[in-house]
């Protein structure tokens, strides 16, 4: 006889509130430790932490931070890989009343220096892998932030136990300076409260119908939004979060099977890279019940579901606004349509025209959002804040349209265009076509200056193994585009690259493609002359 308790949905769709009232993240962690105790909370390779252990260890670290001068409101940066130290550091910083500044572990000295200067971080917590670069960069700042490792803090705690914390965090206290992706310019820090994180996690749990027997698996860096809101969601639900060291297209589904994962969230290029792996008879052998994904390619949506034997559902949001749209787990009618679903409780989403008014169904405009969760603004950027939150609506910069059933569809980026003469080219549209070519892993379209046309489209293309970066491949790729796109949308230049620098949302960082001080027409295949330049 099976004596296990019957799984139940954690947050019912009839829940009266859109989030636990007046709860901070430390409140949730302490409550989870009392409620779920020795149950597994965080699972990393070779390491597992219960709710009680995560609470106790982060409490000890928070006491040391406070005893060593970290005060409420201080910014403390975190630069670590996917190790237990990352969430423990985050919880400790928040328990001390400070503000966490997550740092992408892939940043190099220039970008790291920008984040530390811009945020005004007084301290940095780093792991052994990143301590060297952090100390080198920090030493050149005035004032120089204090760099610590968790080993240092643990040793301090053992030598001299710190007094109990007197800080009590509130839901409206600032939790994070979360830096945006910065695809085309320097990133800005979104000021996010505890309520933002708790409400985002609660809404996803509600819309995904999270159950007491779920196991959540994530492969993104913990410095990204995704692992953080999923960690809070697991605190609410009392379920384990499995964190992989990094994303691997070939290793993702084997990890799903190994950990008996039932729920995940993927985005950006991750689905396409997984789909381009050779099919395997074990693909659909897994316990996954739901894949949440941002930007599912409509023409591949059904193929994803059939290959892995699990529903894939759209989820739409941003660093600025948290969860904005989601398709329900049972919404089979959205498969392959590009429909991103409907707003969760507490959110309004509409499609606005240039005058700010709502456009008719089917007409493309900018997707705008209001409600909670929402950032309080951009740190150090009052003008950008006023522009982004004009008239009480967050202007996403995404283009979209509303279908007759009320669901929103994505239609590209407002500013991610190439202005070729009198024609606007959607980069997303061209990239989608290029990505369908069997030789292509990923593609990015960017504008380059031109005296005659103002701008011309240049495509950067990463090829799959076995496909040479030669004239024949370039010609075949352009022929593929010509069969599917209007002539003015065809890339004027094609450059093959080994890979791309990615943003925290797993999108290609386009500004990195244009930073080198060189002629962007050199080293490329020129479509006009059918030759290399």
Secondary structure, DSSP 4 states (H G I P E B T S, - for coil): ---SPPP-BSS-TT-SSSS-TT--HHHHHHHHHHHHTTSEEEEETTEEEEHHHHHHHHHHHHHHHHHTT--TT-EEEEE--SSHHHHHHHHHHHHTT-EEEE--TT--HHHHHHHHHHHT-SEEEE-HHHHHHHHHHHTTSSSPPEEE-HHHHHHHHHHSPPPPP-----TTSEEEEEE---SSS---EEEEEHHHHHHHHHHHHHHTT-BTT-EEEE-S-TTSHHHHHHHHHHHHHT-EEEE-SS--TTTHHHHHHHHT--EEEEETTHHHHHHTSPP-TTTT-S---EEEEES--HHHHHHHHHHHTSEEEEEEEETTTEEEEE--TT-GGGTTT-B--BPPTTEEEEEE-TTSSBPPTT--EEEEEEESS---EETT-HHHHHHHTGGG-EEEEEEEEE-TTS-EEEEEESS-EEEETTEEEEHHHHHHHHHTSTTEEEEEEEEEEETTTEEEEEEEEEEPTT--SSHHHHHHHHHHHHTTS-GGGS-SEEEEES---B-TTS-B-HHHHH-SSS-TTTTSEETTTTEE-
